[in-house]
């Protein structure tokens, strides 16, 4: 895993640990944080590409986990399979933890 990916993962878990402090209440909010993080990396193409690869891998992982048989956005799949705002964050955290534990090679898409 690349250093930028490790920093990004640590950042996300810090937000999940204190989600109220970051005003993140559901999976859509965490998705907005991620989109903003990616946009902020515009001046660093290498870092941006590594984060993008990580997120593509997470998208494939979530779609496979829920057997969607289509390519849906991970936030929509999580929202559909959760019972509300807090459960959507809990499901995201669970899936992202599983993914980061298994993720070793950047997704080649």
C-alpha positions, 0 to 999 in steps of 0.5 A: 500500500502506498503512503498516500493511501495509508494517510487517507485511510487513517484520515477516514478512520479518524473521521469515523471515530469522531464523526460528530466533530466532522459533522458526518452523520451518514454514508453520503456525508463520508462520500462528500468528504472523500470527494473533497479529499480527492479534489484537494489532491489535484496538484498531486497527480500521483497521490490522486491516482493512488487514492482513486485506485483505492476507491475503485477497488473499494467500489468493486469490493462493495459490489461483490460483497452485496452481489449487485451484478452491476457497477453501482456507487459504493455509497448507494449500495451501502445506503440501500443495505442499511437501516438509516444514517447511523447504521450506514456509517457503521456498515461503511466502517465495517466494509472499509475495515474488511477492504483495507485488511484485504487490499494489497495490490492497487485495482487496475481498472 
